[in-house]
Amino acid sequence: MNNNLRLIINNVNNKKLEENHFFEKEELKVILNLYAKMVSEGSWKDYGLSISSKQVGFSVFKNATENALYKICKNFKPKNKNLKYLITDTNGKILKNSYELGLLLKNINWKKI
């Protein structure tokens, strides 16, 4: 991950993050490419990042004043390898899960999940 981005995150949270407690550069690239595609289609308008000691999440919004439509999560210590990457809804219900981010995001019809 870009050191500047890590520095900003550390300063915002006022604590030091462990090395693996964020999306890796390639993971973030895949997510941001998807985000750009969905924004260009008019489906998504905004995003937010959440970080905890258990997971990092990339939330997407249709409107900045509404709840997140979906959250793409990376669990740091999943109980099952298929729970490493998740897509959850606004209530935290798991809609799709996988051990690999690329498989998780491949061929999803976002309007139907």
Contacts in CASP RR format, 6 or more apart in sequence:
PFRMAT RR
TARGET T0000
AUTHOR 0000-0000-0000
METHOD contacts of the structure
MODEL  1
MNNNLRLIINNVNNKKLEENHFFEKEELKVILNLYAKMVSEGSWKDYGLS
ISSKQVGFSVFKNATENALYKICKNFKPKNKNLKYLITDTNGKILKNSYE
LGLLLKNINWKKI
1 22 0 8 1.000
1 23 0 8 1.000
1 24 0 8 1.000
1 25 0 8 1.000
1 28 0 8 1.000
2 25 0 8 1.000
6 17 0 8 1.000
6 22 0 8 1.000
9 17 0 8 1.000
9 22 0 8 1.000
9 49 0 8 1.000
9 51 0 8 1.000
10 16 0 8 1.000
10 17 0 8 1.000
13 51 0 8 1.000
17 51 0 8 1.000
20 76 0 8 1.000
21 51 0 8 1.000
21 53 0 8 1.000
21 56 0 8 1.000
21 76 0 8 1.000
22 51 0 8 1.000
22 56 0 8 1.000
23 31 0 8 1.000
23 56 0 8 1.000
23 58 0 8 1.000
23 74 0 8 1.000
27 74 0 8 1.000
27 101 0 8 1.000
30 101 0 8 1.000
30 102 0 8 1.000
30 105 0 8 1.000
31 58 0 8 1.000
31 72 0 8 1.000
31 101 0 8 1.000
31 105 0 8 1.000
34 105 0 8 1.000
35 44 0 8 1.000
35 47 0 8 1.000
35 58 0 8 1.000
35 60 0 8 1.000
38 44 0 8 1.000
38 60 0 8 1.000
38 110 0 8 1.000
39 45 0 8 1.000
43 62 0 8 1.000
43 110 0 8 1.000
43 111 0 8 1.000
44 60 0 8 1.000
44 61 0 8 1.000
44 62 0 8 1.000
44 69 0 8 1.000
45 61 0 8 1.000
45 62 0 8 1.000
45 63 0 8 1.000
45 64 0 8 1.000
46 60 0 8 1.000
46 61 0 8 1.000
46 63 0 8 1.000
46 64 0 8 1.000
47 58 0 8 1.000
47 59 0 8 1.000
47 60 0 8 1.000
47 61 0 8 1.000
48 58 0 8 1.000
48 59 0 8 1.000
48 60 0 8 1.000
48 61 0 8 1.000
48 68 0 8 1.000
49 56 0 8 1.000
49 57 0 8 1.000
49 58 0 8 1.000
49 59 0 8 1.000
50 56 0 8 1.000
50 57 0 8 1.000
50 59 0 8 1.000
50 71 0 8 1.000
51 57 0 8 1.000
53 76 0 8 1.000
54 75 0 8 1.000
54 76 0 8 1.000
54 77 0 8 1.000
55 73 0 8 1.000
55 74 0 8 1.000
55 75 0 8 1.000
55 76 0 8 1.000
56 73 0 8 1.000
56 74 0 8 1.000
56 76 0 8 1.000
57 71 0 8 1.000
57 72 0 8 1.000
57 73 0 8 1.000
57 74 0 8 1.000
58 71 0 8 1.000
58 72 0 8 1.000
58 73 0 8 1.000
59 68 0 8 1.000
59 70 0 8 1.000
59 71 0 8 1.000
59 72 0 8 1.000
60 68 0 8 1.000
60 69 0 8 1.000
60 70 0 8 1.000
60 71 0 8 1.000
60 72 0 8 1.000
61 67 0 8 1.000
61 68 0 8 1.000
61 69 0 8 1.000
62 69 0 8 1.000
67 90 0 8 1.000
68 90 0 8 1.000
69 89 0 8 1.000
69 90 0 8 1.000
70 87 0 8 1.000
70 88 0 8 1.000
70 89 0 8 1.000
70 95 0 8 1.000
70 110 0 8 1.000
70 113 0 8 1.000
71 86 0 8 1.000
71 87 0 8 1.000
71 88 0 8 1.000
71 89 0 8 1.000
71 92 0 8 1.000
72 85 0 8 1.000
72 86 0 8 1.000
72 87 0 8 1.000
72 104 0 8 1.000
72 105 0 8 1.000
73 85 0 8 1.000
73 86 0 8 1.000
73 87 0 8 1.000
73 88 0 8 1.000
74 84 0 8 1.000
74 85 0 8 1.000
74 101 0 8 1.000
75 83 0 8 1.000
75 84 0 8 1.000
75 85 0 8 1.000
75 86 0 8 1.000
78 84 0 8 1.000
81 99 0 8 1.000
82 97 0 8 1.000
82 98 0 8 1.000
82 99 0 8 1.000
83 94 0 8 1.000
83 97 0 8 1.000
84 98 0 8 1.000
84 99 0 8 1.000
84 100 0 8 1.000
85 97 0 8 1.000
85 98 0 8 1.000
85 99 0 8 1.000
85 100 0 8 1.000
85 101 0 8 1.000
85 104 0 8 1.000
86 94 0 8 1.000
86 96 0 8 1.000
86 97 0 8 1.000
86 104 0 8 1.000
87 94 0 8 1.000
87 95 0 8 1.000
87 96 0 8 1.000
87 97 0 8 1.000
87 104 0 8 1.000
87 108 0 8 1.000
87 113 0 8 1.000
88 94 0 8 1.000
88 95 0 8 1.000
89 95 0 8 1.000
95 113 0 8 1.000
96 104 0 8 1.000
96 108 0 8 1.000
96 113 0 8 1.000
97 104 0 8 1.000
98 104 0 8 1.000
END
